[in-house]
Amino acid sequence: MHLYVAFLGGPLDGGRMGEGHEVVVVVASDPKAAKVRALAKWSGEGRGHVDAVQQIEMVDGYEIALAETGAGDRVTLDDYN
């Protein structure tokens, strides 16, 4: 299993013209499986799509290791506004 970051896009809410985006993180066996898992996390209105997916093995000189815990996502969003 590998860590992937996916950039998702889809329609803006409220009938506005353009496209909304979000970044999600998934664990999958390959890029194709990562796209499927990422799309399941699309939180926008309408049908989302995958603009990009990237396997992550190292960040800023730190190797990424995965350890299965059996728990789901634990995500705390920072309010930067």
VOTIGU-387091 format. One record per atom (N, C-alpha, C, O): residue number from 1; residue in one letter; atom name; x, y, z. Coordinates in pm, 1 decimal. Layout:
% VOTIGU-387091
pos; code; site; X; Y; Z
NUM; A; CA; X; Y; Z $
...
//
This chain:
% VOTIGU-387091
pos; code; site; X; Y; Z
1; M; N; 84.4; -117.8; 0.0 $
1; M; CA; 0.0; 0.0; 0.0 $
1; M; C; 88.9; 124.1; 0.0 $
1; M; O; 199.3; 124.4; 54.4 $
2; H; N; 36.6; 229.5; -63.1 $
2; H; CA; 112.8; 352.5; -77.8 $
2; H; C; 24.6; 472.1; -42.0 $
2; H; O; -98.1; 464.4; -47.2 $
3; L; N; 89.1; 581.8; -6.1 $
3; L; CA; 19.7; 705.7; 22.1 $
3; L; C; 9.8; 787.4; -106.8 $
3; L; O; 108.2; 803.3; -179.0 $
4; Y; N; -110.3; 839.0; -134.7 $
4; Y; CA; -133.3; 922.2; -252.6 $
4; Y; C; -202.4; 1050.7; -211.3 $
4; Y; O; -283.3; 1052.6; -118.5 $
5; V; N; -169.5; 1157.2; -281.1 $
5; V; CA; -240.1; 1283.6; -268.4 $
5; V; C; -309.3; 1307.2; -401.4 $
5; V; O; -247.7; 1293.8; -507.1 $
6; A; N; -438.1; 1342.7; -396.4 $
6; A; CA; -515.0; 1365.0; -518.7 $
6; A; C; -574.0; 1506.0; -517.8 $
6; A; O; -618.7; 1555.6; -414.4 $
7; F; N; -573.2; 1568.4; -633.8 $
7; F; CA; -631.1; 1700.7; -654.9 $
7; F; C; -761.4; 1679.1; -729.4 $
7; F; O; -761.9; 1638.5; -845.6 $
8; L; N; -872.4; 1706.6; -661.2 $
8; L; CA; -1004.7; 1682.9; -717.7 $
8; L; C; -1066.9; 1813.4; -765.6 $
8; L; O; -1041.1; 1919.8; -709.4 $
9; G; N; -1148.2; 1804.5; -868.9 $
9; G; CA; -1220.4; 1920.1; -919.7 $
9; G; C; -1364.6; 1883.5; -945.6 $
9; G; O; -1398.5; 1766.3; -961.4 $
10; G; N; -1449.8; 1985.5; -949.8 $
10; G; CA; -1590.0; 1962.8; -978.5 $
10; G; C; -1666.3; 2093.7; -981.4 $
10; G; O; -1609.1; 2199.8; -956.4 $
11; P; N; -1794.8; 2087.1; -1011.6 $
11; P; CA; -1876.3; 2207.7; -1025.3 $
11; P; C; -1882.2; 2288.9; -895.9 $
11; P; O; -1882.6; 2233.4; -786.0 $
12; L; N; -1886.7; 2420.7; -911.0 $
12; L; CA; -1907.9; 2508.0; -796.0 $
12; L; C; -2052.9; 2497.9; -751.4 $
12; L; O; -2141.2; 2470.1; -832.6 $
13; D; N; -2077.7; 2520.0; -624.0 $
13; D; CA; -2214.9; 2516.1; -574.6 $
13; D; C; -2289.9; 2644.1; -612.0 $
13; D; O; -2228.6; 2743.4; -651.4 $
14; G; N; -2418.6; 2641.1; -600.0 $
14; G; CA; -2501.1; 2758.5; -623.8 $
14; G; C; -2511.5; 2801.3; -769.2 $
14; G; O; -2546.6; 2915.9; -797.0 $
15; G; N; -2481.6; 2711.5; -862.7 $
15; G; CA; -2493.5; 2744.9; -1003.2 $
15; G; C; -2389.6; 2843.1; -1053.4 $
15; G; O; -2404.8; 2899.1; -1162.0 $
16; R; N; -2283.5; 2865.2; -975.4 $
16; R; CA; -2177.8; 2957.1; -1018.6 $
16; R; C; -2094.4; 2893.9; -1128.1 $
16; R; O; -2079.1; 2771.9; -1132.7 $
17; M; N; -2040.5; 2976.3; -1216.0 $
17; M; CA; -1958.7; 2926.3; -1326.0 $
17; M; C; -1815.8; 2905.0; -1277.1 $
17; M; O; -1762.4; 2986.3; -1201.6 $
18; G; N; -1755.4; 2797.3; -1319.6 $
18; G; CA; -1618.1; 2767.6; -1280.2 $
18; G; C; -1608.8; 2629.1; -1220.0 $
18; G; O; -1694.7; 2543.5; -1241.1 $
19; E; N; -1502.5; 2609.5; -1144.8 $
19; E; CA; -1477.1; 2477.6; -1088.3 $
19; E; C; -1418.3; 2494.0; -949.3 $
19; E; O; -1332.2; 2579.0; -926.9 $
20; G; N; -1465.6; 2411.8; -855.9 $
20; G; CA; -1409.6; 2407.6; -721.8 $
20; G; C; -1306.6; 2295.6; -712.9 $
20; G; O; -1311.4; 2199.8; -790.0 $
21; H; N; -1213.7; 2307.9; -618.8 $
21; H; CA; -1108.7; 2207.0; -603.2 $
21; H; C; -1088.7; 2172.8; -456.4 $
21; H; O; -1119.2; 2252.5; -367.7 $
22; E; N; -1037.5; 2054.0; -432.7 $
22; E; CA; -996.9; 2012.5; -299.1 $
22; E; C; -887.4; 1907.4; -312.3 $
22; E; O; -877.1; 1838.3; -413.7 $
23; V; N; -807.6; 1897.2; -209.6 $
23; V; CA; -698.9; 1799.1; -203.6 $
23; V; C; -736.6; 1694.6; -99.8 $
23; V; O; -777.8; 1728.4; 11.2 $
24; V; N; -722.4; 1567.1; -136.2 $
24; V; CA; -750.2; 1458.7; -42.7 $
24; V; C; -631.2; 1363.3; -39.7 $
24; V; O; -553.0; 1355.7; -134.4 $
25; V; N; -619.5; 1291.7; 70.0 $
25; V; CA; -511.2; 1194.6; 89.4 $
25; V; C; -573.9; 1057.6; 104.2 $
25; V; O; -670.3; 1040.9; 179.0 $
26; V; N; -519.4; 958.3; 32.7 $
26; V; CA; -570.6; 821.4; 38.9 $
26; V; C; -456.1; 721.9; 43.2 $
26; V; O; -343.1; 753.8; 6.2 $
27; V; N; -485.9; 602.7; 88.0 $
27; V; CA; -392.2; 490.3; 83.2 $
27; V; C; -449.9; 389.4; -14.1 $
27; V; O; -566.2; 350.6; -3.5 $
28; A; N; -367.0; 346.8; -110.1 $
28; A; CA; -413.6; 253.4; -212.9 $
28; A; C; -295.7; 172.8; -265.8 $
28; A; O; -179.6; 204.8; -240.2 $
29; S; N; -328.2; 67.9; -340.0 $
29; S; CA; -223.9; -20.0; -392.4 $
29; S; C; -160.2; 32.8; -520.6 $
29; S; O; -46.5; -2.3; -552.1 $
30; D; N; -233.0; 117.5; -595.4 $
30; D; CA; -180.8; 170.0; -722.4 $
30; D; C; -257.0; 298.1; -757.4 $
30; D; O; -358.5; 329.1; -695.0 $
31; P; N; -208.0; 372.6; -857.3 $
31; P; CA; -273.8; 499.6; -891.4 $
31; P; C; -420.8; 484.6; -931.0 $
31; P; O; -502.1; 570.4; -896.7 $
32; K; N; -455.8; 379.4; -1001.3 $
32; K; CA; -594.9; 359.6; -1042.2 $
32; K; C; -685.5; 343.7; -919.7 $
32; K; O; -792.4; 404.4; -912.8 $
33; A; N; -643.0; 263.0; -824.4 $
33; A; CA; -719.6; 244.9; -700.9 $
33; A; C; -722.6; 374.7; -620.2 $
33; A; O; -822.7; 404.7; -555.1 $
34; A; N; -614.4; 451.3; -624.0 $
34; A; CA; -609.8; 579.2; -552.5 $
34; A; C; -713.2; 675.8; -608.6 $
34; A; O; -777.4; 748.1; -532.4 $
35; K; N; -730.5; 678.0; -740.0 $
35; K; CA; -830.7; 766.2; -801.6 $
35; K; C; -970.9; 730.1; -755.0 $
35; K; O; -1050.9; 818.4; -724.3 $
36; V; N; -1000.9; 601.4; -749.4 $
36; V; CA; -1133.6; 556.7; -705.3 $
36; V; C; -1157.4; 598.3; -560.0 $
36; V; O; -1263.7; 650.7; -526.7 $
37; R; N; -1058.9; 575.1; -474.5 $
37; R; CA; -1074.1; 609.2; -332.6 $
37; R; C; -1082.4; 759.5; -312.5 $
37; R; O; -1156.8; 807.1; -226.7 $
38; A; N; -1006.0; 834.5; -391.5 $
38; A; CA; -1008.0; 980.1; -380.1 $
38; A; C; -1144.8; 1035.4; -418.8 $
38; A; O; -1198.0; 1122.2; -349.6 $
39; L; N; -1201.9; 986.6; -527.7 $
39; L; CA; -1332.9; 1034.4; -572.0 $
39; L; C; -1440.8; 1010.2; -466.3 $
39; L; O; -1535.8; 1087.6; -455.4 $
40; A; N; -1426.1; 904.3; -390.0 $
40; A; CA; -1522.5; 875.6; -283.5 $
40; A; C; -1518.6; 982.7; -174.3 $
40; A; O; -1612.7; 994.1; -95.7 $
41; K; N; -1410.8; 1061.2; -168.7 $
41; K; CA; -1397.5; 1166.9; -68.4 $
41; K; C; -1439.4; 1304.2; -121.2 $
41; K; O; -1432.2; 1402.8; -47.9 $
42; W; N; -1482.9; 1312.2; -247.0 $
42; W; CA; -1526.8; 1440.2; -302.4 $
42; W; C; -1643.8; 1492.5; -219.9 $
42; W; O; -1744.3; 1423.4; -203.6 $
43; S; N; -1631.1; 1614.4; -167.8 $
43; S; CA; -1735.5; 1669.5; -81.8 $
43; S; C; -1814.5; 1780.9; -149.0 $
43; S; O; -1907.1; 1835.6; -89.1 $
44; G; N; -1779.8; 1814.9; -270.6 $
44; G; CA; -1850.5; 1921.1; -340.9 $
44; G; C; -1980.9; 1872.6; -400.8 $
44; G; O; -2015.3; 1754.6; -394.4 $
45; E; N; -2052.9; 1968.3; -459.8 $
45; E; CA; -2177.3; 1934.0; -527.8 $
45; E; C; -2145.0; 1873.2; -663.5 $
45; E; O; -2037.4; 1895.3; -719.2 $
46; G; N; -2238.7; 1797.4; -714.8 $
46; G; CA; -2221.6; 1741.8; -848.2 $
46; G; C; -2116.6; 1632.8; -853.4 $
46; G; O; -2072.3; 1580.1; -751.4 $
47; R; N; -2079.2; 1601.3; -974.1 $
47; R; CA; -1985.1; 1492.4; -998.5 $
47; R; C; -1842.1; 1545.3; -1001.7 $
47; R; O; -1808.0; 1629.1; -1085.2 $
48; G; N; -1760.0; 1496.6; -911.7 $
48; G; CA; -1619.9; 1536.0; -908.2 $
48; G; C; -1536.2; 1452.7; -1004.4 $
48; G; O; -1581.2; 1350.6; -1056.3 $
49; H; N; -1414.3; 1498.4; -1026.6 $
49; H; CA; -1319.8; 1424.8; -1110.6 $
49; H; C; -1179.7; 1443.4; -1053.5 $
49; H; O; -1155.8; 1534.6; -974.3 $
50; V; N; -1087.9; 1356.9; -1093.8 $
50; V; CA; -949.8; 1364.2; -1047.2 $
50; V; C; -869.0; 1443.4; -1149.4 $
50; V; O; -856.9; 1402.9; -1265.1 $
51; D; N; -813.8; 1556.3; -1106.1 $
51; D; CA; -725.8; 1635.0; -1192.7 $
51; D; C; -582.9; 1581.1; -1188.6 $
51; D; O; -512.0; 1585.5; -1289.1 $
52; A; N; -540.8; 1530.6; -1073.2 $
52; A; CA; -404.3; 1479.4; -1059.1 $
52; A; C; -398.0; 1386.0; -939.1 $
52; A; O; -472.8; 1401.4; -842.5 $
53; V; N; -308.0; 1289.4; -946.7 $
53; V; CA; -281.5; 1200.4; -833.9 $
53; V; C; -131.1; 1175.2; -828.3 $
53; V; O; -67.5; 1152.7; -931.3 $
54; Q; N; -74.9; 1178.9; -708.3 $
54; Q; CA; 69.7; 1163.5; -692.5 $
54; Q; C; 99.3; 1072.1; -574.6 $
54; Q; O; 48.0; 1092.8; -464.7 $
55; Q; N; 182.0; 971.2; -597.9 $
55; Q; CA; 228.2; 886.0; -488.7 $
55; Q; C; 332.2; 963.3; -408.6 $
55; Q; O; 420.9; 1026.5; -466.0 $
56; I; N; 321.6; 958.3; -277.1 $
56; I; CA; 413.1; 1031.0; -188.9 $
56; I; C; 497.6; 930.0; -111.9 $
56; I; O; 445.5; 845.5; -39.2 $
57; E; N; 628.3; 940.8; -129.4 $
57; E; CA; 720.8; 851.7; -58.8 $
57; E; C; 810.6; 926.7; 38.7 $
57; E; O; 859.1; 869.6; 136.3 $
58; M; N; 832.5; 1056.5; 11.0 $
58; M; CA; 921.8; 1135.5; 94.4 $
58; M; C; 875.8; 1281.5; 90.5 $
58; M; O; 832.8; 1331.5; -13.4 $
59; V; N; 885.7; 1349.9; 207.3 $
59; V; CA; 851.1; 1491.5; 216.7 $
59; V; C; 960.1; 1562.1; 296.2 $
59; V; O; 989.8; 1523.9; 409.4 $
60; D; N; 1018.7; 1664.1; 237.5 $
60; D; CA; 1122.5; 1744.3; 303.7 $
60; D; C; 1232.3; 1659.2; 366.1 $
60; D; O; 1281.0; 1689.6; 475.0 $
61; G; N; 1270.7; 1553.4; 297.2 $
61; G; CA; 1378.2; 1467.8; 346.5 $
61; G; C; 1334.2; 1362.6; 446.9 $
61; G; O; 1417.8; 1290.8; 501.7 $
62; Y; N; 1203.1; 1352.3; 471.9 $
62; Y; CA; 1150.4; 1252.1; 563.9 $
62; Y; C; 1076.3; 1144.9; 485.3 $
62; Y; O; 985.7; 1174.7; 407.6 $
63; E; N; 1115.9; 1020.3; 506.5 $
63; E; CA; 1049.2; 908.3; 441.7 $
63; E; C; 912.4; 885.5; 505.3 $
63; E; O; 896.7; 897.0; 626.8 $
64; I; N; 814.5; 853.2; 422.4 $
64; I; CA; 678.9; 827.0; 469.4 $
64; I; C; 662.0; 676.7; 491.0 $
64; I; O; 692.2; 597.0; 402.2 $
65; A; N; 614.1; 638.8; 608.0 $
65; A; CA; 586.1; 498.5; 637.7 $
65; A; C; 440.1; 486.1; 680.2 $
65; A; O; 388.3; 571.1; 752.6 $
66; L; N; 374.8; 380.8; 635.4 $
66; L; CA; 235.1; 357.6; 669.4 $
66; L; C; 224.2; 246.3; 771.4 $
66; L; O; 295.0; 146.0; 763.0 $
67; A; N; 134.4; 264.4; 868.5 $
67; A; CA; 107.4; 161.9; 969.0 $
67; A; C; -43.7; 151.4; 983.5 $
67; A; O; -109.6; 248.9; 1019.7 $
68; E; N; -98.5; 34.7; 955.8 $
68; E; CA; -243.0; 14.8; 963.9 $
68; E; C; -288.2; 17.7; 1109.8 $
68; E; O; -233.5; -52.8; 1194.6 $
69; T; N; -389.6; 100.9; 1137.5 $
69; T; CA; -442.1; 111.1; 1273.9 $
69; T; C; -584.6; 59.6; 1283.8 $
69; T; O; -633.9; 32.9; 1393.4 $
70; G; N; -651.4; 45.6; 1168.7 $
70; G; CA; -789.6; 0.6; 1169.1 $
70; G; C; -887.9; 114.1; 1189.0 $
70; G; O; -1008.8; 94.1; 1177.2 $
71; A; N; -837.5; 233.9; 1219.2 $
71; A; CA; -924.8; 349.9; 1238.8 $
71; A; C; -945.3; 422.9; 1106.9 $
71; A; O; -867.2; 406.5; 1013.2 $
72; G; N; -1049.9; 502.9; 1100.2 $
72; G; CA; -1075.1; 582.6; 980.9 $
72; G; C; -993.0; 711.0; 981.6 $
72; G; O; -897.9; 725.6; 1058.4 $
73; D; N; -1031.7; 803.3; 894.5 $
73; D; CA; -961.6; 931.5; 886.1 $
73; D; C; -977.3; 1010.3; 1015.2 $
73; D; O; -1082.6; 1009.0; 1078.9 $
74; R; N; -870.5; 1078.1; 1051.6 $
74; R; CA; -873.9; 1175.2; 1160.9 $
74; R; C; -818.9; 1304.8; 1104.3 $
74; R; O; -697.5; 1323.5; 1096.0 $
75; V; N; -908.0; 1393.4; 1065.8 $
75; V; CA; -867.0; 1516.3; 999.2 $
75; V; C; -920.3; 1636.5; 1075.1 $
75; V; O; -1040.8; 1649.1; 1097.1 $
76; T; N; -830.3; 1723.7; 1114.3 $
76; T; CA; -867.2; 1850.9; 1175.0 $
76; T; C; -830.6; 1958.0; 1075.7 $
76; T; O; -714.4; 1970.8; 1037.2 $
77; L; N; -930.3; 2036.2; 1033.3 $
77; L; CA; -904.5; 2141.5; 937.3 $
77; L; C; -865.5; 2269.3; 1008.2 $
77; L; O; -929.9; 2310.7; 1104.6 $
78; D; N; -759.7; 2331.3; 959.7 $
78; D; CA; -719.3; 2462.2; 1011.5 $
78; D; C; -803.0; 2569.2; 944.4 $
78; D; O; -823.4; 2565.1; 823.0 $
79; D; N; -851.2; 2664.3; 1021.2 $
79; D; CA; -925.7; 2776.2; 965.2 $
79; D; C; -826.7; 2887.8; 942.3 $
79; D; O; -790.0; 2959.2; 1035.6 $
80; Y; N; -783.6; 2903.1; 819.7 $
80; Y; CA; -681.2; 3001.5; 788.0 $
80; Y; C; -739.2; 3135.7; 747.7 $
80; Y; O; -663.9; 3228.6; 718.6 $
81; N; N; -870.9; 3148.4; 745.1 $
81; N; CA; -932.1; 3277.1; 709.5 $
81; N; C; -947.5; 3366.0; 829.6 $
81; N; O; -997.2; 3478.0; 817.6 $
//
